[in-house]
Amino acid sequence: SDPPAPPTAVPNPSPTTPNPTLRPTKFLPECDFDTYNNFCGFTRTGQYWVQGTSTPTFSTGPQSLSPEGGYFIYTEGAYRSNNFILTSPQFSPDDNDFIIEFYYNMYGNTMGSLYLQVFNGYSWTNIWSMGGNQGTAWESGSVDIPGTTTYIRFLGVTGSNKATQSDMAIDDVKVISAPTQMPTVVPTTQPIPVPTTQPSPVPTLTQMPTIVPTTQPNPV
């Protein structure tokens, strides 16, 4: 059955994890959206995310390409206060948590909100969000994802009525593994043995008897 509708609660962004390594792509496709009309297996529902290198509305949307370059995908704010949903293919859950990295751009005076949500087989949960005008620069997101997740999705909610300056964009979605923390081995310090000092034996002096010479009488 289809995953349920998105929740309304908005949590704070999740902390990042340093020095990750690439996770095998069989779990979730990586996508730079550079092939026209190819969304790497992600599906679009609600109002469609649009592929492009710029947006048609003045003073909103990316003013330059992302650091990855090429196409990005964006919400068209002229549709007004609508949900733009981009859902990943289903992938296998894993015992280990992992990380989603991506670029996003949220430039516009009537900017809405962008959410990253996860589905664990029962319900959708907001795990990262950003709202309001974030300026013209592309920013990077890095979010810890529970290993029990079977889908992720980006939900773009454009601004309120007449919020035409609400073109947000994402690009270069990557899946990486959280590093396994190796336990710190504390060496066991063996005590240094203290040598036992044995007393030196004192030699025993044997008193030799004094020999008294015997005086022989002189012969007459």
Order of alpha helices (4+ residues) and beta strands (2+ residues): beta-beta-beta-beta-beta-beta-beta-beta-beta-beta-beta
